[in-house]
Amino acid sequence: MKGRGDSHEARSKYIIRFLTEYDLQDVIKLQEIVLHDLKDPEIYYPASQEKLKKYLREKTFALGVLTGGGLIGFSCINIPGDEPDNLGRDLAMSKEDLKEVAHIKFSFVHPDYRGNSFQLKLIKYTLDVINSIGCCHVLCTVSPKNYYSLRNMFQSGFLIKEITKKYGGLIRCILFKNICISAHPTWQDVMIIKSSDIEAHKKLLNEGFLGFNVSKDQNGIMIHYARSQTGDK
Ligand SMILES: CC(C)(COP(=O)(O)OP(=O)(O)OC[C@H]1O[C@@H](n2cnc3c(N)ncnc32)[C@H](O)[C@@H]1OP(=O)(O)O)[C@@H](O)C(=O)NCCC(=O)NCCS
């Protein structure tokens, strides 16, 4: 495993477990390290201490990656139900579907431990937990500038379904995955756009395209949109 500070043996071992209130200070500390390291503060909107406390009290909803050196990765599950911030509302979901929405929020990995696929591992674990709770519709927001997070979400089967402003004016893609069906869409009419071209995202989404992949070239981050032949919407 890649990482600094720990002995090789300590580094090669990690566990993923639910976190509790007792882990609060470690989560706050880790989030501070992640924020300090961010090249662009727009990429990650931090959780307030109040929010973190709330999630850690509802113990099934906060997950941590721990190595010998302590907490190095974090992710939260939130079931928004009737709350106004249910991202299903941005996708015009029905009242029934809104009840089955789960959000993945506040995912981060210690900068020294990046490149071990911990975000992917956390997503997989998180989806298993969400499945066991009985929710089908999993949603999250990712900045169009966040190449690494977009790549991991697409790799986990999420699709961009909307782009809008969140968190007091930050541009966010809304990504969606229905974990109750196994979808293997065949993509047609592929269009590759600059991730920074927000109007192009909106136009394609309005025309029934979905964002399904990300790449990088001399123009920067590129998002791959297409229409699903199986008619996924
Ligand atoms: C997004 C994030 C959790 C991914 O971390 P991760 O799971 O360790 O990433 P991966 O294992 O997929 O990394 C794959 C490669 O990208 C690199 N990478 C990952 N995140 C990176 C970052 N923020 N900056 C530069 N390189 C990064 C890794 O070093 C690795 O490179 P390698 O293949 O040369 O070894 C992490 O970048 C992070 O915590 N970012 C800040 C908070 C954030 O944006 N959270 C998501 C909000 S939606």
The ligand as a Tripos MOL2 file, in Angstrom:
@<TRIPOS>MOLECULE
LIG
   48    50     1     0     0
SMALL
NO_CHARGES

@<TRIPOS>ATOM
      1 C1        -11.2910   12.0270   -4.2350 C.3       1 LIG1
      2 C2        -10.3440   11.2630   -3.3170 C.3       1 LIG1
      3 C3        -11.1290   10.7180   -2.1110 C.3       1 LIG1
      4 C4         -9.7320   10.0870   -4.0960 C.3       1 LIG1
      5 O1         -8.7190    9.4830   -3.3040 O.3       1 LIG1
      6 P1         -8.2230    7.9740   -3.5910 P.3       1 LIG1
      7 O2         -9.3170    7.0080   -3.3500 O.co2     1 LIG1
      8 O3         -6.9750    7.7640   -2.8410 O.co2     1 LIG1
      9 O4         -7.9090    8.0570   -5.1450 O.3       1 LIG1
     10 P2         -7.4830    6.8920   -6.1350 P.3       1 LIG1
     11 O5         -6.9750    5.7020   -5.3820 O.co2     1 LIG1
     12 O6         -8.6060    6.6770   -7.0910 O.co2     1 LIG1
     13 O7         -6.2740    7.5790   -6.9060 O.3       1 LIG1
     14 C5         -5.9220    7.2080   -8.2230 C.3       1 LIG1
     15 C6         -4.7420    8.0730   -8.6580 C.3       1 LIG1
     16 O8         -5.0900    9.4680   -8.5660 O.3       1 LIG1
     17 C7         -4.2180   10.1610   -7.6720 C.3       1 LIG1
     18 N1         -5.0340   11.0940   -6.8720 N.ar      1 LIG1
     19 C8         -6.1560   10.8120   -6.1740 C.ar      1 LIG1
     20 N2         -6.6290   11.9420   -5.6150 N.ar      1 LIG1
     21 C9         -5.7970   12.9390   -5.9660 C.ar      1 LIG1
     22 C10        -5.7450   14.3290   -5.7030 C.ar      1 LIG1
     23 N3         -6.7260   14.9190   -4.9630 N.pl3     1 LIG1
     24 N4         -4.7490   15.0660   -6.2340 N.ar      1 LIG1
     25 C11        -3.7940   14.4970   -7.0080 C.ar      1 LIG1
     26 N5         -3.7810   13.1660   -7.2900 N.ar      1 LIG1
     27 C12        -4.7600   12.4100   -6.7710 C.ar      1 LIG1
     28 C13        -3.6400    9.0750   -6.7910 C.3       1 LIG1
     29 O9         -2.4130    9.4530   -6.2370 O.3       1 LIG1
     30 C14        -3.5110    7.9400   -7.7750 C.3       1 LIG1
     31 O10        -2.3770    8.1740   -8.5980 O.3       1 LIG1
     32 P3         -1.4840    6.9440   -9.1180 P.3       1 LIG1
     33 O11        -2.4030    6.1100   -9.9520 O.co2     1 LIG1
     34 O12        -0.3880    7.6090   -9.8590 O.co2     1 LIG1
     35 O13        -1.0500    6.2410   -7.8680 O.co2     1 LIG1
     36 C15        -9.1950   12.1860   -2.8310 C.3       1 LIG1
     37 O14        -8.5950   12.7930   -3.9510 O.3       1 LIG1
     38 C16        -9.6520   13.2720   -1.8790 C.2       1 LIG1
     39 O15        -9.7840   13.0490   -0.6850 O.2       1 LIG1
     40 N6         -9.8670   14.4860   -2.4030 N.am      1 LIG1
     41 C17       -10.2390   15.6560   -1.6000 C.3       1 LIG1
     42 C18       -11.6830   15.5720   -1.1130 C.3       1 LIG1
     43 C19       -12.6350   15.2790   -2.2350 C.2       1 LIG1
     44 O16       -12.5370   15.8390   -3.3230 O.2       1 LIG1
     45 N7        -13.6350   14.4290   -1.9580 N.am      1 LIG1
     46 C20       -14.6500   14.0580   -2.9140 C.3       1 LIG1
     47 C21       -15.7600   15.0120   -2.8710 C.3       1 LIG1
     48 S1        -17.0000   14.5750   -4.0680 S.3       1 LIG1
@<TRIPOS>BOND
     1     1     2 1
     2     2     3 1
     3     2     4 1
     4     2    36 1
     5     4     5 1
     6     5     6 1
     7     6     7 2
     8     6     8 1
     9     6     9 1
    10     9    10 1
    11    10    11 2
    12    10    12 1
    13    10    13 1
    14    13    14 1
    15    14    15 1
    16    15    16 1
    17    15    30 1
    18    16    17 1
    19    17    18 1
    20    17    28 1
    21    18    19 ar
    22    18    27 ar
    23    19    20 ar
    24    20    21 ar
    25    21    22 ar
    26    21    27 ar
    27    22    23 1
    28    22    24 ar
    29    24    25 ar
    30    25    26 ar
    31    26    27 ar
    32    28    29 1
    33    28    30 1
    34    30    31 1
    35    31    32 1
    36    32    33 2
    37    32    34 1
    38    32    35 1
    39    36    37 1
    40    36    38 1
    41    38    39 2
    42    38    40 1
    43    40    41 1
    44    41    42 1
    45    42    43 1
    46    43    44 2
    47    43    45 1
    48    45    46 1
    49    46    47 1
    50    47    48 1
@<TRIPOS>SUBSTRUCTURE
     1 LIG1         1 GROUP 0 **** ****
